[in-house]
């Protein structure tokens, strides 16, 4: 009897690992972006990093002061960049006081769930603002999400971000580039 229970438990575990824990639907995709928005609003880089797959590839184009830089980042590099951005936002907020809170909003244009329900392609935009004019990051993205062991993860992203800086006394554009 004990052996039968072990075999059943192993079968259920194998099914979840290979099939059940990898299926996704549109509501799971939308929940992923809600969790991301909460993490950004809370300035929680660690939570954002947990949403990345270990095989993540982030292809990004960032335009700041008319200069565009392109990069292709793996998970570790993307996490380091996220931590740096969150630290910059924290510094700007500290310098500007309570009036410079983080505002984050996103819009999902399309969600295309694959026929096997193992991945989804999501296209949309997001805007991260700090204060009325201190800093704004507007991003257009196309991302592929997969579900890994019950967790939604970002596997591939192509995004384009335009950064606008302003607000006297808060942070000059040259301060943004200092380490």
Secondary structure, 3 states (H helix, E strand, C coil): CHHHHHHHHHHHHHHHHHCHHHCCCHHHHHHHHHHHHHHHHCCCHHHHHHCEEEEEEEEEEEEECCEEEEEEEEHHHHHHHHHHHHHHHHHHHHHHHHHCCEEEEEEEEEEEECCCCCEEEEEEEEEEEECCCCEEEEEEEEEEEEEECCEEEEEEEEEEEEEEECCCCCCCHHHHHCC
